[in-house]
Amino acid sequence: MTERPVALAHLKVLDLTRVRAGPTCCRVLADFGADVIKIEAPQGVDPNAGISGARHGYDMLNLHRNKRSLTLNLKTPEGRAVFLKMVETADVVVENFRPDVKDRLRIAYEDLRAVNPRIILASISGFGQDGPYAKRAGFDQIAQGMGGMMGVTGTPGAGPMRAGAAVADSTSGLYAATGILVALAERERSGEGQWVATSLLQAQIALMDFQAARYLVEGEVPRSSGNDHPTVTPMGVVATADGHLNLGVGGQGQWVAFCDVIGEPDLAQHPQYATPEARTAHRGALWDHLRPVFAARTTAEWVTALEDHGVPAGPIYAMDEVFADPQVQHLGMAAPVQHPVRGETKLVAQPLNMSRTPPRLYASAPDAGEHTNDILAEHGLGTDEIARLRAANII
């Protein structure tokens, strides 16, 4: 087993999450060394068990590495009592139930605060903890649609298109992790915990960033522009002799350099293309002019030529090509971990470098309840009591 990271090793996190948003949040904390205890229902109690796929499948392994697992039936009085006993010495609880579920289970923030005023509860929901949609079930694609992502994605005129990754799920998990770290830092001064809440809808809107600000500030409603950047030209995808290229000509200096690369320096001063505004206004004509130019050389040749002149460009990879790229390998984005069944497995690394306290994959995702006995013993439960709880299917 690789050595456990040290940055957050002093923290205990109770992880009640499932699917993707909540597990993403807890994965950040676990990868920096927090003792993340994944709490899940005993076998046969939860009708939605397995929603993230096979226990030893890619999603479970990637989302739940570096955690310990405890099975506990929170719907029973004894299970709730065990959980609250754990809360007494925990730092953080993370949940992504629908907002009313924690109230029904009587594990809402005030319930937790009553046994530990320093506790931080992080809640991730579909639409927020209150308001007209609070009780709706939320999934990533629904948030993509309601948060504006699908309205600006896809080919113009072809209808809305979802993004190819779970952007609302992942982003809400990252925002929740940020909120937890802020709350922990503030607790150093106040000595008190607090309730941190975000939602897929909020996170998706925040991720829209400049597109959302275009509407709020200027009143412009962004529309889909396909692979073209909505406000900068030429920035988008163009076919080459052997594939496709992402081209990113930003400022005026890059435009002049770009015209030199393609062997048409006079194009930089053409009245239709001389300014950023003019290039975007005549986007169609400019791309029509450039397509045969790029079709004459391979993607690799164009990347090299453009790079030599400081013009951003890059290939468009399938996932196998992503992890074969020398820069990706240098960054270590495929991190190895040892799994008891699958052997050495590579998972997606945290995209952060830290000079003293880096994140690390040190343990594979646990089987359900793998650490139940150890965790309960750490919280003062004796062997006989653990056996009784197990016989009653509470653990």
Buried (B, 14 or more C-beta within 10 A) or exposed (E): EEEBBEBBEEBBBBBBBBBBBBBBBBBBBBBBBBBBBBBBBBEEBBEEBEEBEEBBEBBBBBBBBBBBBBBBBBEBEBBBEBBBBBBEBBBBBBBBBBBEBBEEBEBBBEBBBEBBEBBBBBBBBBBBBEEEBBBBEBBBBBBBBBBBBBBBBBEEEEEEBBBEEBBBBBBBBBBBBBBBBEBBEBBEEEEEBBBBBBBBBBBBBBBBEEBBEBEEEEEEEBEBBBBBBBBBBBBBEBEBEEEBBBBBBBEEEBBBBBBBBBEBEEBBEBEEBBEBEBBBBBBEEBBEBBEEBBEEBBBBBBBEBBEEBEBBBBBEEEEEEEEEBEEBEEEEBBBEBBBEEEEEBBBBBBEEEEEEEBBBBBBBBBEBBBBBBEBBEBEEBEEEBBEBBBEEBBB
